[in-house]
């Protein structure tokens, strides 16, 4: 199984799609890497030579921020927003959506399961 950027990628798939298993490499970057390495998009990952694998690894190491370094940078950016007490940082701190989505209904992914409040409906006054 070929290891690219420290990740075991699926060998039965085409290399264009296998590269996307590396955190930080999407469709565009995968195409760019293969074009620069002069590797056919339809080549299966298991058919790559050791030279091609090392070529892809060196391209990723020099040009792209992937895996642990990318995760670390993202968490540092979020921590910076929290430290400067920005609106977005406050939303991260509270676990709410940060990009203007509504929260009156929906937003269950960020807010978690519903917390039922007792005695809210039947109060007359």
C-alpha positions as CSV (number, residue, x, y, z in Angstrom):
1,X,0.0,0.0,0.0
2,X,1.6,3.3,-1.0
3,X,2.2,5.9,1.7
4,X,1.8,9.5,0.6
5,X,2.5,12.3,3.1
6,X,2.5,9.7,5.9
7,X,-1.0,8.3,5.0
8,X,-1.8,4.9,3.6
9,X,-3.9,5.7,0.5
10,X,-6.3,3.1,-1.1
11,X,-4.5,1.2,-3.8
12,X,-7.5,0.0,-5.8
13,X,-8.6,3.5,-6.7
14,X,-7.3,5.8,-9.3
15,X,-4.5,8.0,-7.9
16,X,-6.6,11.1,-8.6
17,X,-9.1,10.0,-6.0
18,X,-6.7,8.3,-3.7
19,X,-4.7,11.5,-3.1
20,X,-7.9,13.1,-1.7
21,X,-7.6,10.8,1.4
22,X,-4.7,13.1,2.6
23,X,-6.2,15.9,4.7
24,X,-5.7,19.1,2.9
25,X,-5.7,17.8,-0.6
26,X,-8.9,18.1,-2.6
27,X,-9.8,17.7,-6.3
28,X,-7.9,20.7,-7.5
29,X,-4.7,20.1,-5.6
30,X,-4.8,16.4,-6.6
31,X,-5.0,17.4,-10.3
32,X,-2.2,20.0,-9.9
33,X,0.1,17.5,-8.2
34,X,-0.4,14.8,-10.8
35,X,0.0,17.3,-13.6
36,X,3.3,18.6,-12.2
37,X,4.5,15.0,-11.6
38,X,3.4,14.1,-15.1
39,X,1.4,11.1,-13.9
40,X,-1.8,10.0,-15.8
41,X,-5.0,10.6,-13.8
42,X,-6.3,7.1,-14.6
43,X,-3.4,5.3,-13.1
44,X,-4.3,3.1,-10.1
45,X,-2.4,3.8,-6.9
46,X,-1.1,0.3,-6.8
47,X,0.5,0.7,-10.3
48,X,2.7,3.6,-9.2
49,X,6.5,3.1,-9.2
50,X,8.6,3.9,-6.1
51,X,10.0,6.9,-8.1
52,X,6.5,8.3,-8.8
53,X,5.5,7.9,-5.1
54,X,8.6,9.7,-3.9
55,X,8.0,12.4,-6.6
56,X,4.5,13.0,-5.3
57,X,5.7,13.0,-1.7
58,X,8.4,15.6,-2.4
59,X,5.9,17.8,-4.3
60,X,3.4,17.7,-1.4
61,X,6.2,18.4,1.2
62,X,7.5,21.4,-0.7
63,X,4.3,23.0,-1.9
64,X,1.3,22.1,0.3
65,X,0.3,22.2,4.0
66,X,-1.3,18.9,4.8
67,X,-2.3,16.6,7.7
68,X,-0.9,17.5,11.2
69,X,0.5,20.9,10.2
70,X,-2.8,22.0,8.6
71,X,-4.8,20.8,11.6
72,X,-2.4,22.6,13.9
73,X,-2.7,25.9,11.9
74,X,-6.5,25.7,11.8
75,X,-6.7,25.2,15.6
76,X,-4.3,28.1,16.1
77,X,-6.4,30.3,13.9
78,X,-9.5,29.4,15.9
79,X,-7.6,29.9,19.2
80,X,-6.4,33.4,18.0
81,X,-10.1,34.3,17.4
82,X,-11.0,33.2,20.9
83,X,-8.1,35.1,22.4
84,X,-8.9,38.4,20.8
85,X,-12.6,38.0,21.9
86,X,-13.9,38.4,18.4
87,X,-17.5,37.6,17.5
88,X,-16.4,34.5,15.6
89,X,-14.2,33.4,18.4
90,X,-17.2,33.8,20.8
91,X,-19.3,31.7,18.6
92,X,-16.6,29.0,18.5
93,X,-16.4,29.1,22.3
94,X,-20.2,28.7,22.7
95,X,-20.3,25.9,20.1
96,X,-22.7,27.8,17.7
97,X,-22.5,28.4,14.0
98,X,-19.9,31.1,13.1
99,X,-21.0,32.1,9.6
100,X,-24.3,33.7,10.1
101,X,-26.6,30.7,9.9
102,X,-29.9,30.8,11.8
103,X,-30.1,29.0,15.1
104,X,-33.8,29.4,16.1
105,X,-34.4,26.2,14.2
106,X,-31.7,23.9,12.8
107,X,-28.0,24.3,13.8
108,X,-28.3,20.9,15.5
109,X,-24.9,19.8,14.2
110,X,-23.2,22.6,16.2
111,X,-25.6,22.8,19.1
112,X,-25.9,19.1,19.8
113,X,-29.0,17.2,20.9
114,X,-32.0,19.1,22.0
115,X,-32.1,20.0,25.7
116,X,-35.8,20.0,26.7
117,X,-36.8,22.8,29.0
118,X,-39.6,21.8,31.4
119,X,-42.8,23.8,31.9
120,X,-42.3,26.2,29.0
121,X,-45.6,25.5,27.1
122,X,-48.3,25.3,29.7
123,X,-47.6,28.6,31.5
124,X,-50.5,31.0,31.4
125,X,-50.4,34.4,32.7
